[in-house]
Amino acid sequence: MAREVKVYTTPTCPYCKMAKKFLDDNGIKYQEFNVAEDKAAREEMMRKCHSLAVPTICFDDEVLVGFDEAQLRAKLGL
């Protein structure tokens, strides 16, 4: 079952780059939102996880804050 994946990032965050590379390398499609420039996306991220930490990765209704490859693999069934 395909999951909707949203990634909230900032352009200078090295962990954001690592998370996106991991998703790309594993063929996972995702929507990226730059919260440094997109106020609506930043507010949506705050509603979901009550934090401004990036990357914030949302899988349907689940939220993972930060880049943790093991957790990403588990949530995505890899």
PDB file of N, H, CA, C and O in Angstrom:
ATOM      1  N   MET A   1       0.844  -1.176   0.000  1.00  0.00           N
ATOM      2  CA  MET A   1       0.000   0.000   0.000  1.00  0.00           C
ATOM      3  C   MET A   1       0.890   1.241   0.000  1.00  0.00           C
ATOM      4  O   MET A   1       1.761   1.386   0.858  1.00  0.00           O
ATOM      5  N   ALA A   2       0.673   2.119  -0.949  1.00  0.00           N
ATOM      6  H   ALA A   2      -0.035   2.001  -1.646  1.00  0.00           H
ATOM      7  CA  ALA A   2       1.445   3.356  -1.028  1.00  0.00           C
ATOM      8  C   ALA A   2       1.008   4.300   0.089  1.00  0.00           C
ATOM      9  O   ALA A   2      -0.180   4.448   0.377  1.00  0.00           O
ATOM     10  N   ARG A   3       1.976   4.917   0.690  1.00  0.00           N
ATOM     11  H   ARG A   3       2.941   4.797   0.455  1.00  0.00           H
ATOM     12  CA  ARG A   3       1.690   5.858   1.772  1.00  0.00           C
ATOM     13  C   ARG A   3       1.991   7.261   1.269  1.00  0.00           C
ATOM     14  O   ARG A   3       2.915   7.471   0.484  1.00  0.00           O
ATOM     15  N   GLU A   4       1.196   8.214   1.733  1.00  0.00           N
ATOM     16  H   GLU A   4       0.445   8.044   2.371  1.00  0.00           H
ATOM     17  CA  GLU A   4       1.475   9.602   1.418  1.00  0.00           C
ATOM     18  C   GLU A   4       2.613  10.055   2.328  1.00  0.00           C
ATOM     19  O   GLU A   4       2.503   9.984   3.552  1.00  0.00           O
ATOM     20  N   VAL A   5       3.702  10.519   1.727  1.00  0.00           N
ATOM     21  H   VAL A   5       3.792  10.577   0.733  1.00  0.00           H
ATOM     22  CA  VAL A   5       4.872  10.943   2.491  1.00  0.00           C
ATOM     23  C   VAL A   5       5.099  12.428   2.232  1.00  0.00           C
ATOM     24  O   VAL A   5       5.209  12.864   1.086  1.00  0.00           O
ATOM     25  N   LYS A   6       5.168  13.197   3.316  1.00  0.00           N
ATOM     26  H   LYS A   6       5.079  12.843   4.247  1.00  0.00           H
ATOM     27  CA  LYS A   6       5.477  14.622   3.245  1.00  0.00           C
ATOM     28  C   LYS A   6       6.739  14.864   4.053  1.00  0.00           C
ATOM     29  O   LYS A   6       6.891  14.341   5.157  1.00  0.00           O
ATOM     30  N   VAL A   7       7.650  15.666   3.491  1.00  0.00           N
ATOM     31  H   VAL A   7       7.527  16.091   2.594  1.00  0.00           H
ATOM     32  CA  VAL A   7       8.902  15.974   4.165  1.00  0.00           C
ATOM     33  C   VAL A   7       8.998  17.489   4.317  1.00  0.00           C
ATOM     34  O   VAL A   7       8.994  18.228   3.332  1.00  0.00           O
ATOM     35  N   TYR A   8       9.083  17.931   5.558  1.00  0.00           N
ATOM     36  H   TYR A   8       9.086  17.331   6.357  1.00  0.00           H
ATOM     37  CA  TYR A   8       9.227  19.356   5.857  1.00  0.00           C
ATOM     38  C   TYR A   8      10.704  19.619   6.103  1.00  0.00           C
ATOM     39  O   TYR A   8      11.318  18.989   6.964  1.00  0.00           O
ATOM     40  N   THR A   9      11.280  20.559   5.341  1.00  0.00           N
ATOM     41  H   THR A   9      10.782  21.072   4.641  1.00  0.00           H
ATOM     42  CA  THR A   9      12.717  20.773   5.341  1.00  0.00           C
ATOM     43  C   THR A   9      13.079  22.261   5.387  1.00  0.00           C
ATOM     44  O   THR A   9      12.224  23.141   5.283  1.00  0.00           O
ATOM     45  N   THR A  10      14.376  22.499   5.546  1.00  0.00           N
ATOM     46  H   THR A  10      15.070  21.784   5.630  1.00  0.00           H
ATOM     47  CA  THR A  10      14.958  23.817   5.287  1.00  0.00           C
ATOM     48  C   THR A  10      16.150  23.586   4.357  1.00  0.00           C
ATOM     49  O   THR A  10      16.724  22.498   4.350  1.00  0.00           O
ATOM     50  N   PRO A  11      16.521  24.586   3.582  1.00  0.00           N
ATOM     51  CA  PRO A  11      17.590  24.395   2.588  1.00  0.00           C
ATOM     52  C   PRO A  11      18.968  24.109   3.177  1.00  0.00           C
ATOM     53  O   PRO A  11      19.794  23.487   2.510  1.00  0.00           O
ATOM     54  N   THR A  12      19.239  24.541   4.397  1.00  0.00           N
ATOM     55  H   THR A  12      18.568  25.047   4.939  1.00  0.00           H
ATOM     56  CA  THR A  12      20.578  24.384   4.966  1.00  0.00           C
ATOM     57  C   THR A  12      20.724  23.187   5.901  1.00  0.00           C
ATOM     58  O   THR A  12      21.804  22.967   6.449  1.00  0.00           O
ATOM     59  N   CYS A  13      19.684  22.430   6.088  1.00  0.00           N
ATOM     60  H   CYS A  13      18.807  22.609   5.643  1.00  0.00           H
ATOM     61  CA  CYS A  13      19.697  21.312   7.036  1.00  0.00           C
ATOM     62  C   CYS A  13      20.350  20.071   6.425  1.00  0.00           C
ATOM     63  O   CYS A  13      19.826  19.521   5.457  1.00  0.00           O
ATOM     64  N   PRO A  14      21.496  19.613   6.975  1.00  0.00           N
ATOM     65  CA  PRO A  14      22.146  18.425   6.424  1.00  0.00           C
ATOM     66  C   PRO A  14      21.318  17.150   6.627  1.00  0.00           C
ATOM     67  O   PRO A  14      21.365  16.248   5.792  1.00  0.00           O
ATOM     68  N   TYR A  15      20.565  17.068   7.720  1.00  0.00           N
ATOM     69  H   TYR A  15      20.526  17.801   8.399  1.00  0.00           H
ATOM     70  CA  TYR A  15      19.734  15.883   7.961  1.00  0.00           C
ATOM     71  C   TYR A  15      18.556  15.834   6.996  1.00  0.00           C
ATOM     72  O   TYR A  15      18.086  14.751   6.646  1.00  0.00           O
ATOM     73  N   CYS A  16      18.082  16.985   6.569  1.00  0.00           N
ATOM     74  H   CYS A  16      18.465  17.864   6.854  1.00  0.00           H
ATOM     75  CA  CYS A  16      17.025  17.039   5.552  1.00  0.00           C
ATOM     76  C   CYS A  16      17.544  16.443   4.246  1.00  0.00           C
ATOM     77  O   CYS A  16      16.856  15.667   3.584  1.00  0.00           O
ATOM     78  N   LYS A  17      18.762  16.819   3.893  1.00  0.00           N
ATOM     79  H   LYS A  17      19.321  17.450   4.432  1.00  0.00           H
ATOM     80  CA  LYS A  17      19.375  16.292   2.663  1.00  0.00           C
ATOM     81  C   LYS A  17      19.547  14.773   2.765  1.00  0.00           C
ATOM     82  O   LYS A  17      19.305  14.049   1.800  1.00  0.00           O
ATOM     83  N   MET A  18      19.965  14.300   3.940  1.00  0.00           N
ATOM     84  H   MET A  18      20.162  14.888   4.725  1.00  0.00           H
ATOM     85  CA  MET A  18      20.139  12.857   4.139  1.00  0.00           C
ATOM     86  C   MET A  18      18.808  12.129   4.024  1.00  0.00           C
ATOM     87  O   MET A  18      18.734  11.067   3.406  1.00  0.00           O
ATOM     88  N   ALA A  19      17.756  12.689   4.612  1.00  0.00           N
ATOM     89  H   ALA A  19      17.817  13.552   5.113  1.00  0.00           H
ATOM     90  CA  ALA A  19      16.434  12.062   4.556  1.00  0.00           C
ATOM     91  C   ALA A  19      15.933  11.995   3.123  1.00  0.00           C
ATOM     92  O   ALA A  19      15.412  10.964   2.696  1.00  0.00           O
ATOM     93  N   LYS A  20      16.084  13.083   2.375  1.00  0.00           N
ATOM     94  H   LYS A  20      16.507  13.921   2.722  1.00  0.00           H
ATOM     95  CA  LYS A  20      15.625  13.098   0.980  1.00  0.00           C
ATOM     96  C   LYS A  20      16.433  12.122   0.131  1.00  0.00           C
ATOM     97  O   LYS A  20      15.873  11.444  -0.730  1.00  0.00           O
ATOM     98  N   LYS A  21      17.746  12.045   0.363  1.00  0.00           N
ATOM     99  H   LYS A  21      18.201  12.596   1.063  1.00  0.00           H
ATOM    100  CA  LYS A  21      18.568  11.092  -0.382  1.00  0.00           C
ATOM    101  C   LYS A  21      18.127   9.663  -0.077  1.00  0.00           C
ATOM    102  O   LYS A  21      18.026   8.838  -0.985  1.00  0.00           O
ATOM    103  N   PHE A  22      17.867   9.369   1.186  1.00  0.00           N
ATOM    104  H   PHE A  22      17.949  10.039   1.924  1.00  0.00           H
ATOM    105  CA  PHE A  22      17.399   8.033   1.560  1.00  0.00           C
ATOM    106  C   PHE A  22      16.086   7.701   0.827  1.00  0.00           C
ATOM    107  O   PHE A  22      15.945   6.618   0.260  1.00  0.00           O
ATOM    108  N   LEU A  23      15.147   8.625   0.844  1.00  0.00           N
ATOM    109  H   LEU A  23      15.262   9.505   1.304  1.00  0.00           H
ATOM    110  CA  LEU A  23      13.871   8.394   0.166  1.00  0.00           C
ATOM    111  C   LEU A  23      14.071   8.218  -1.334  1.00  0.00           C
ATOM    112  O   LEU A  23      13.500   7.309  -1.937  1.00  0.00           O
ATOM    113  N   ASP A  24      14.882   9.087  -1.939  1.00  0.00           N
ATOM    114  H   ASP A  24      15.346   9.825  -1.449  1.00  0.00           H
ATOM    115  CA  ASP A  24      15.162   8.978  -3.376  1.00  0.00           C
ATOM    116  C   ASP A  24      15.826   7.644  -3.705  1.00  0.00           C
ATOM    117  O   ASP A  24      15.423   6.962  -4.648  1.00  0.00           O
ATOM    118  N   ASP A  25      16.843   7.272  -2.930  1.00  0.00           N
ATOM    119  H   ASP A  25      17.170   7.825  -2.164  1.00  0.00           H
ATOM    120  CA  ASP A  25      17.584   6.026  -3.176  1.00  0.00           C
ATOM    121  C   ASP A  25      16.695   4.797  -3.069  1.00  0.00           C
ATOM    122  O   ASP A  25      16.972   3.772  -3.692  1.00  0.00           O
ATOM    123  N   ASN A  26      15.621   4.894  -2.278  1.00  0.00           N
ATOM    124  H   ASN A  26      15.396   5.727  -1.772  1.00  0.00           H
ATOM    125  CA  ASN A  26      14.716   3.759  -2.089  1.00  0.00           C
ATOM    126  C   ASN A  26      13.442   3.876  -2.915  1.00  0.00           C
ATOM    127  O   ASN A  26      12.505   3.100  -2.728  1.00  0.00           O
ATOM    128  N   GLY A  27      13.405   4.839  -3.824  1.00  0.00           N
ATOM    129  H   GLY A  27      14.166   5.469  -3.976  1.00  0.00           H
ATOM    130  CA  GLY A  27      12.271   4.972  -4.744  1.00  0.00           C
ATOM    131  C   GLY A  27      10.982   5.400  -4.066  1.00  0.00           C
ATOM    132  O   GLY A  27       9.896   5.098  -4.561  1.00  0.00           O
ATOM    133  N   ILE A  28      11.081   6.093  -2.950  1.00  0.00           N
ATOM    134  H   ILE A  28      11.963   6.338  -2.548  1.00  0.00           H
ATOM    135  CA  ILE A  28       9.893   6.546  -2.221  1.00  0.00           C
ATOM    136  C   ILE A  28       9.505   7.923  -2.738  1.00  0.00           C
ATOM    137  O   ILE A  28      10.304   8.859  -2.694  1.00  0.00           O
ATOM    138  N   LYS A  29       8.295   8.041  -3.221  1.00  0.00           N
ATOM    139  H   LYS A  29       7.646   7.281  -3.257  1.00  0.00           H
ATOM    140  CA  LYS A  29       7.800   9.333  -3.686  1.00  0.00           C
ATOM    141  C   LYS A  29       7.343  10.151  -2.481  1.00  0.00           C
ATOM    142  O   LYS A  29       6.730   9.622  -1.554  1.00  0.00           O
ATOM    143  N   TYR A  30       7.651  11.449  -2.508  1.00  0.00           N
ATOM    144  H   TYR A  30       8.149  11.879  -3.262  1.00  0.00           H
ATOM    145  CA  TYR A  30       7.288  12.318  -1.394  1.00  0.00           C
ATOM    146  C   TYR A  30       7.077  13.735  -1.893  1.00  0.00           C
ATOM    147  O   TYR A  30       7.527  14.119  -2.972  1.00  0.00           O
ATOM    148  N   GLN A  31       6.381  14.491  -1.074  1.00  0.00           N
ATOM    149  H   GLN A  31       6.015  14.179  -0.197  1.00  0.00           H
ATOM    150  CA  GLN A  31       6.215  15.918  -1.310  1.00  0.00           C
ATOM    151  C   GLN A  31       7.144  16.627  -0.335  1.00  0.00           C
ATOM    152  O   GLN A  31       7.189  16.292   0.848  1.00  0.00           O
ATOM    153  N   GLU A  32       7.886  17.609  -0.841  1.00  0.00           N
ATOM    154  H   GLU A  32       7.850  17.881  -1.802  1.00  0.00           H
ATOM    155  CA  GLU A  32       8.785  18.371   0.017  1.00  0.00           C
ATOM    156  C   GLU A  32       8.222  19.767   0.238  1.00  0.00           C
ATOM    157  O   GLU A  32       7.717  20.403  -0.688  1.00  0.00           O
ATOM    158  N   PHE A  33       8.318  20.234   1.481  1.00  0.00           N
ATOM    159  H   PHE A  33       8.729  19.717   2.233  1.00  0.00           H
ATOM    160  CA  PHE A  33       7.872  21.572   1.839  1.00  0.00           C
ATOM    161  C   PHE A  33       9.011  22.294   2.538  1.00  0.00           C
ATOM    162  O   PHE A  33       9.508  21.829   3.564  1.00  0.00           O
ATOM    163  N   ASN A  34       9.429  23.433   1.986  1.00  0.00           N
ATOM    164  H   ASN A  34       9.025  23.811   1.152  1.00  0.00           H
ATOM    165  CA  ASN A  34      10.490  24.245   2.557  1.00  0.00           C
ATOM    166  C   ASN A  34       9.864  25.179   3.591  1.00  0.00           C
ATOM    167  O   ASN A  34       9.264  26.192   3.233  1.00  0.00           O
ATOM    168  N   VAL A  35      10.002  24.841   4.855  1.00  0.00           N
ATOM    169  H   VAL A  35      10.490  24.018   5.145  1.00  0.00           H
ATOM    170  CA  VAL A  35       9.351  25.616   5.915  1.00  0.00           C
ATOM    171  C   VAL A  35      10.057  26.936   6.200  1.00  0.00           C
ATOM    172  O   VAL A  35       9.533  27.774   6.934  1.00  0.00           O
ATOM    173  N   ALA A  36      11.239  27.125   5.629  1.00  0.00           N
ATOM    174  H   ALA A  36      11.665  26.445   5.033  1.00  0.00           H
ATOM    175  CA  ALA A  36      11.917  28.413   5.773  1.00  0.00           C
ATOM    176  C   ALA A  36      11.229  29.473   4.915  1.00  0.00           C
ATOM    177  O   ALA A  36      11.270  30.660   5.240  1.00  0.00           O
ATOM    178  N   GLU A  37      10.603  29.051   3.829  1.00  0.00           N
ATOM    179  H   GLU A  37      10.570  28.087   3.565  1.00  0.00           H
ATOM    180  CA  GLU A  37       9.972  29.984   2.900  1.00  0.00           C
ATOM    181  C   GLU A  37       8.449  29.871   2.858  1.00  0.00           C
ATOM    182  O   GLU A  37       7.767  30.837   2.513  1.00  0.00           O
ATOM    183  N   ASP A  38       7.915  28.713   3.202  1.00  0.00           N
ATOM    184  H   ASP A  38       8.469  27.928   3.482  1.00  0.00           H
ATOM    185  CA  ASP A  38       6.480  28.446   3.064  1.00  0.00           C
ATOM    186  C   ASP A  38       5.803  28.517   4.437  1.00  0.00           C
ATOM    187  O   ASP A  38       5.846  27.559   5.209  1.00  0.00           O
ATOM    188  N   LYS A  39       5.188  29.646   4.726  1.00  0.00           N
ATOM    189  H   LYS A  39       5.154  30.425   4.099  1.00  0.00           H
ATOM    190  CA  LYS A  39       4.566  29.861   6.036  1.00  0.00           C
ATOM    191  C   LYS A  39       3.436  28.860   6.293  1.00  0.00           C
ATOM    192  O   LYS A  39       3.307  28.353   7.407  1.00  0.00           O
ATOM    193  N   ALA A  40       2.621  28.573   5.284  1.00  0.00           N
ATOM    194  H   ALA A  40       2.726  28.986   4.379  1.00  0.00           H
ATOM    195  CA  ALA A  40       1.511  27.626   5.453  1.00  0.00           C
ATOM    196  C   ALA A  40       2.036  26.232   5.792  1.00  0.00           C
ATOM    197  O   ALA A  40       1.467  25.545   6.641  1.00  0.00           O
ATOM    198  N   ALA A  41       3.113  25.813   5.138  1.00  0.00           N
ATOM    199  H   ALA A  41       3.575  26.371   4.449  1.00  0.00           H
ATOM    200  CA  ALA A  41       3.707  24.502   5.426  1.00  0.00           C
ATOM    201  C   ALA A  41       4.288  24.475   6.831  1.00  0.00           C
ATOM    202  O   ALA A  41       4.156  23.476   7.539  1.00  0.00           O
ATOM    203  N   ARG A  42       4.929  25.564   7.240  1.00  0.00           N
ATOM    204  H   ARG A  42       5.035  26.376   6.666  1.00  0.00           H
ATOM    205  CA  ARG A  42       5.494  25.654   8.598  1.00  0.00           C
ATOM    206  C   ARG A  42       4.387  25.530   9.638  1.00  0.00           C
ATOM    207  O   ARG A  42       4.553  24.833  10.639  1.00  0.00           O
ATOM    208  N   GLU A  43       3.259  26.199   9.410  1.00  0.00           N
ATOM    209  H   GLU A  43       3.124  26.765   8.597  1.00  0.00           H
ATOM    210  CA  GLU A  43       2.125  26.117  10.343  1.00  0.00           C
ATOM    211  C   GLU A  43       1.537  24.710  10.369  1.00  0.00           C
ATOM    212  O   GLU A  43       1.169  24.209  11.431  1.00  0.00           O
ATOM    213  N   GLU A  44       1.446  24.069   9.198  1.00  0.00           N
ATOM    214  H   GLU A  44       1.744  24.476   8.335  1.00  0.00           H
ATOM    215  CA  GLU A  44       0.938  22.692   9.136  1.00  0.00           C
ATOM    216  C   GLU A  44       1.859  21.758   9.918  1.00  0.00           C
ATOM    217  O   GLU A  44       1.384  20.892  10.653  1.00  0.00           O
ATOM    218  N   MET A  45       3.186  21.928   9.761  1.00  0.00           N
ATOM    219  H   MET A  45       3.572  22.631   9.164  1.00  0.00           H
ATOM    220  CA  MET A  45       4.145  21.104  10.484  1.00  0.00           C
ATOM    221  C   MET A  45       3.988  21.309  11.988  1.00  0.00           C
ATOM    222  O   MET A  45       4.030  20.344  12.751  1.00  0.00           O
ATOM    223  N   MET A  46       3.810  22.538  12.414  1.00  0.00           N
ATOM    224  H   MET A  46       3.776  23.322  11.794  1.00  0.00           H
ATOM    225  CA  MET A  46       3.622  22.837  13.842  1.00  0.00           C
ATOM    226  C   MET A  46       2.363  22.161  14.392  1.00  0.00           C
ATOM    227  O   MET A  46       2.372  21.648  15.511  1.00  0.00           O
ATOM    228  N   ARG A  47       1.286  22.161  13.612  1.00  0.00           N
ATOM    229  H   ARG A  47       1.278  22.578  12.703  1.00  0.00           H
ATOM    230  CA  ARG A  47       0.047  21.499  14.050  1.00  0.00           C
ATOM    231  C   ARG A  47       0.255  19.998  14.207  1.00  0.00           C
ATOM    232  O   ARG A  47      -0.290  19.389  15.128  1.00  0.00           O
ATOM    233  N   LYS A  48       1.033  19.404  13.322  1.00  0.00           N
ATOM    234  H   LYS A  48       1.476  19.899  12.574  1.00  0.00           H
ATOM    235  CA  LYS A  48       1.220  17.957  13.334  1.00  0.00           C
ATOM    236  C   LYS A  48       2.157  17.486  14.430  1.00  0.00           C
ATOM    237  O   LYS A  48       1.907  16.451  15.048  1.00  0.00           O
ATOM    238  N   CYS A  49       3.245  18.232  14.686  1.00  0.00           N
ATOM    239  H   CYS A  49       3.448  19.072  14.184  1.00  0.00           H
ATOM    240  CA  CYS A  49       4.236  17.696  15.622  1.00  0.00           C
ATOM    241  C   CYS A  49       4.614  18.661  16.730  1.00  0.00           C
ATOM    242  O   CYS A  49       5.458  18.333  17.563  1.00  0.00           O
ATOM    243  N   HIS A  50       4.019  19.830  16.761  1.00  0.00           N
ATOM    244  H   HIS A  50       3.334  20.096  16.084  1.00  0.00           H
ATOM    245  CA  HIS A  50       4.264  20.807  17.834  1.00  0.00           C
ATOM    246  C   HIS A  50       5.744  21.127  17.990  1.00  0.00           C
ATOM    247  O   HIS A  50       6.240  21.301  19.104  1.00  0.00           O
ATOM    248  N   SER A  51       6.445  21.202  16.855  1.00  0.00           N
ATOM    249  H   SER A  51       6.042  21.060  15.950  1.00  0.00           H
ATOM    250  CA  SER A  51       7.883  21.462  16.876  1.00  0.00           C
ATOM    251  C   SER A  51       8.288  22.128  15.567  1.00  0.00           C
ATOM    252  O   SER A  51       7.601  21.999  14.554  1.00  0.00           O
ATOM    253  N   LEU A  52       9.399  22.834  15.598  1.00  0.00           N
ATOM    254  H   LEU A  52       9.958  22.939  16.420  1.00  0.00           H
ATOM    255  CA  LEU A  52       9.967  23.407  14.380  1.00  0.00           C
ATOM    256  C   LEU A  52      11.203  22.630  13.923  1.00  0.00           C
ATOM    257  O   LEU A  52      11.951  23.098  13.065  1.00  0.00           O
ATOM    258  N   ALA A  53      11.414  21.451  14.492  1.00  0.00           N
ATOM    259  H   ALA A  53      10.806  21.070  15.189  1.00  0.00           H
ATOM    260  CA  ALA A  53      12.571  20.642  14.126  1.00  0.00           C
ATOM    261  C   ALA A  53      12.405  20.085  12.710  1.00  0.00           C
ATOM    262  O   ALA A  53      11.315  19.683  12.304  1.00  0.00           O
ATOM    263  N   VAL A  54      13.516  20.073  11.974  1.00  0.00           N
ATOM    264  H   VAL A  54      14.402  20.400  12.304  1.00  0.00           H
ATOM    265  CA  VAL A  54      13.517  19.489  10.636  1.00  0.00           C
ATOM    266  C   VAL A  54      14.652  18.477  10.541  1.00  0.00           C
ATOM    267  O   VAL A  54      15.661  18.627  11.230  1.00  0.00           O
ATOM    268  N   PRO A  55      14.515  17.464   9.715  1.00  0.00           N
ATOM    269  CA  PRO A  55      13.337  17.222   8.911  1.00  0.00           C
ATOM    270  C   PRO A  55      12.194  16.641   9.744  1.00  0.00           C
ATOM    271  O   PRO A  55      12.414  15.911  10.711  1.00  0.00           O
ATOM    272  N   THR A  56      11.001  16.976   9.352  1.00  0.00           N
ATOM    273  H   THR A  56      10.822  17.568   8.567  1.00  0.00           H
ATOM    274  CA  THR A  56       9.812  16.327   9.883  1.00  0.00           C
ATOM    275  C   THR A  56       9.227  15.538   8.725  1.00  0.00           C
ATOM    276  O   THR A  56       8.944  16.093   7.663  1.00  0.00           O
ATOM    277  N   ILE A  57       9.047  14.241   8.936  1.00  0.00           N
ATOM    278  H   ILE A  57       9.277  13.791   9.798  1.00  0.00           H
ATOM    279  CA  ILE A  57       8.565  13.362   7.879  1.00  0.00           C
ATOM    280  C   ILE A  57       7.231  12.791   8.329  1.00  0.00           C
ATOM    281  O   ILE A  57       7.135  12.171   9.388  1.00  0.00           O
ATOM    282  N   CYS A  58       6.202  13.004   7.515  1.00  0.00           N
ATOM    283  H   CYS A  58       6.281  13.507   6.654  1.00  0.00           H
ATOM    284  CA  CYS A  58       4.858  12.530   7.844  1.00  0.00           C
ATOM    285  C   CYS A  58       4.459  11.417   6.894  1.00  0.00           C
ATOM    286  O   CYS A  58       4.578  11.545   5.676  1.00  0.00           O
ATOM    287  N   PHE A  59       3.984  10.322   7.470  1.00  0.00           N
ATOM    288  H   PHE A  59       3.887  10.217   8.460  1.00  0.00           H
ATOM    289  CA  PHE A  59       3.485   9.168   6.724  1.00  0.00           C
ATOM    290  C   PHE A  59       2.019   9.048   7.065  1.00  0.00           C
ATOM    291  O   PHE A  59       1.669   8.587   8.151  1.00  0.00           O
ATOM    292  N   ASP A  60       1.154   9.458   6.152  1.00  0.00           N
ATOM    293  H   ASP A  60       1.438   9.833   5.269  1.00  0.00           H
ATOM    294  CA  ASP A  60      -0.268   9.458   6.441  1.00  0.00           C
ATOM    295  C   ASP A  60      -0.487  10.243   7.738  1.00  0.00           C
ATOM    296  O   ASP A  60      -0.337  11.465   7.731  1.00  0.00           O
ATOM    297  N   ASP A  61      -0.832   9.591   8.844  1.00  0.00           N
ATOM    298  H   ASP A  61      -0.954   8.598   8.851  1.00  0.00           H
ATOM    299  CA  ASP A  61      -1.071  10.304  10.098  1.00  0.00           C
ATOM    300  C   ASP A  61       0.065  10.144  11.109  1.00  0.00           C
ATOM    301  O   ASP A  61      -0.045  10.637  12.231  1.00  0.00           O
ATOM    302  N   GLU A  62       1.148   9.467  10.737  1.00  0.00           N
ATOM    303  H   GLU A  62       1.237   9.066   9.825  1.00  0.00           H
ATOM    304  CA  GLU A  62       2.287   9.280  11.630  1.00  0.00           C
ATOM    305  C   GLU A  62       3.328  10.363  11.368  1.00  0.00           C
ATOM    306  O   GLU A  62       3.449  10.861  10.249  1.00  0.00           O
ATOM    307  N   VAL A  63       4.077  10.724  12.406  1.00  0.00           N
ATOM    308  H   VAL A  63       3.979  10.320  13.316  1.00  0.00           H
ATOM    309  CA  VAL A  63       5.092  11.770  12.287  1.00  0.00           C
ATOM    310  C   VAL A  63       6.417  11.255  12.829  1.00  0.00           C
ATOM    311  O   VAL A  63       6.472  10.662  13.906  1.00  0.00           O
ATOM    312  N   LEU A  64       7.487  11.491  12.067  1.00  0.00           N
ATOM    313  H   LEU A  64       7.442  11.973  11.192  1.00  0.00           H
ATOM    314  CA  LEU A  64       8.839  11.176  12.497  1.00  0.00           C
ATOM    315  C   LEU A  64       9.644  12.468  12.417  1.00  0.00           C
ATOM    316  O   LEU A  64       9.776  13.054  11.343  1.00  0.00           O
ATOM    317  N   VAL A  65      10.180  12.910  13.547  1.00  0.00           N
ATOM    318  H   VAL A  65      10.073  12.434  14.420  1.00  0.00           H
ATOM    319  CA  VAL A  65      10.974  14.136  13.582  1.00  0.00           C
ATOM    320  C   VAL A  65      12.438  13.752  13.597  1.00  0.00           C
ATOM    321  O   VAL A  65      12.876  12.982  14.452  1.00  0.00           O
ATOM    322  N   GLY A  66      13.201  14.290  12.648  1.00  0.00           N
ATOM    323  H   GLY A  66      12.845  14.916  11.954  1.00  0.00           H
ATOM    324  CA  GLY A  66      14.618  13.982  12.528  1.00  0.00           C
ATOM    325  C   GLY A  66      14.846  12.860  11.531  1.00  0.00           C
ATOM    326  O   GLY A  66      13.902  12.221  11.065  1.00  0.00           O
ATOM    327  N   PHE A  67      16.116  12.628  11.210  1.00  0.00           N
ATOM    328  H   PHE A  67      16.882  13.147  11.589  1.00  0.00           H
ATOM    329  CA  PHE A  67      16.472  11.562  10.278  1.00  0.00           C
ATOM    330  C   PHE A  67      16.975  10.362  11.061  1.00  0.00           C
ATOM    331  O   PHE A  67      18.037  10.413  11.683  1.00  0.00           O
ATOM    332  N   ASP A  68      16.205   9.287  11.026  1.00  0.00           N
ATOM    333  H   ASP A  68      15.343   9.246  10.521  1.00  0.00           H
ATOM    334  CA  ASP A  68      16.564   8.036  11.678  1.00  0.00           C
ATOM    335  C   ASP A  68      16.296   6.931  10.657  1.00  0.00           C
ATOM    336  O   ASP A  68      15.153   6.528  10.444  1.00  0.00           O
ATOM    337  N   GLU A  69      17.370   6.451  10.032  1.00  0.00           N
ATOM    338  H   GLU A  69      18.299   6.778  10.205  1.00  0.00           H
ATOM    339  CA  GLU A  69      17.212   5.495   8.945  1.00  0.00           C
ATOM    340  C   GLU A  69      16.471   4.229   9.376  1.00  0.00           C
ATOM    341  O   GLU A  69      15.641   3.718   8.623  1.00  0.00           O
ATOM    342  N   ALA A  70      16.754   3.722  10.556  1.00  0.00           N
ATOM    343  H   ALA A  70      17.428   4.137  11.167  1.00  0.00           H
ATOM    344  CA  ALA A  70      16.082   2.500  11.029  1.00  0.00           C
ATOM    345  C   ALA A  70      14.579   2.724  11.163  1.00  0.00           C
ATOM    346  O   ALA A  70      13.785   1.878  10.750  1.00  0.00           O
ATOM    347  N   GLN A  71      14.184   3.862  11.739  1.00  0.00           N
ATOM    348  H   GLN A  71      14.828   4.549  12.074  1.00  0.00           H
ATOM    349  CA  GLN A  71      12.743   4.151  11.867  1.00  0.00           C
ATOM    350  C   GLN A  71      12.097   4.352  10.501  1.00  0.00           C
ATOM    351  O   GLN A  71      10.974   3.903  10.274  1.00  0.00           O
ATOM    352  N   LEU A  72      12.802   5.028   9.586  1.00  0.00           N
ATOM    353  H   LEU A  72      13.714   5.393   9.770  1.00  0.00           H
ATOM    354  CA  LEU A  72      12.258   5.203   8.238  1.00  0.00           C
ATOM    355  C   LEU A  72      12.038   3.852   7.570  1.00  0.00           C
ATOM    356  O   LEU A  72      10.991   3.613   6.968  1.00  0.00           O
ATOM    357  N   ARG A  73      13.027   2.972   7.679  1.00  0.00           N
ATOM    358  H   ARG A  73      13.877   3.167   8.169  1.00  0.00           H
ATOM    359  CA  ARG A  73      12.899   1.639   7.074  1.00  0.00           C
ATOM    360  C   ARG A  73      11.698   0.892   7.668  1.00  0.00           C
ATOM    361  O   ARG A  73      10.932   0.261   6.940  1.00  0.00           O
ATOM    362  N   ALA A  74      11.543   0.969   8.981  1.00  0.00           N
ATOM    363  H   ALA A  74      12.166   1.482   9.572  1.00  0.00           H
ATOM    364  CA  ALA A  74      10.440   0.261   9.638  1.00  0.00           C
ATOM    365  C   ALA A  74       9.091   0.821   9.192  1.00  0.00           C
ATOM    366  O   ALA A  74       8.176   0.061   8.874  1.00  0.00           O
ATOM    367  N   LYS A  75       8.965   2.156   9.169  1.00  0.00           N
ATOM    368  H   LYS A  75       9.708   2.774   9.427  1.00  0.00           H
ATOM    369  CA  LYS A  75       7.687   2.765   8.797  1.00  0.00           C
ATOM    370  C   LYS A  75       7.341   2.525   7.340  1.00  0.00           C
ATOM    371  O   LYS A  75       6.166   2.436   6.985  1.00  0.00           O
ATOM    372  N   LEU A  76       8.366   2.418   6.484  1.00  0.00           N
ATOM    373  H   LEU A  76       9.321   2.489   6.772  1.00  0.00           H
ATOM    374  CA  LEU A  76       8.126   2.233   5.060  1.00  0.00           C
ATOM    375  C   LEU A  76       8.160   0.771   4.642  1.00  0.00           C
ATOM    376  O   LEU A  76       7.940   0.454   3.473  1.00  0.00           O
ATOM    377  N   GLY A  77       8.433  -0.117   5.583  1.00  0.00           N
ATOM    378  H   GLY A  77       8.611   0.141   6.533  1.00  0.00           H
ATOM    379  CA  GLY A  77       8.463  -1.549   5.264  1.00  0.00           C
ATOM    380  C   GLY A  77       9.637  -1.943   4.370  1.00  0.00           C
ATOM    381  O   GLY A  77       9.505  -2.823   3.520  1.00  0.00           O
ATOM    382  N   LEU A  78      10.773  -1.300   4.561  1.00  0.00           N
ATOM    383  H   LEU A  78      10.880  -0.585   5.252  1.00  0.00           H
ATOM    384  CA  LEU A  78      11.959  -1.588   3.736  1.00  0.00           C
ATOM    385  C   LEU A  78      12.879  -2.580   4.430  1.00  0.00           C
ATOM    386  O   LEU A  78      13.924  -2.938   3.885  1.00  0.00           O
TER     387      LEU A  78
END
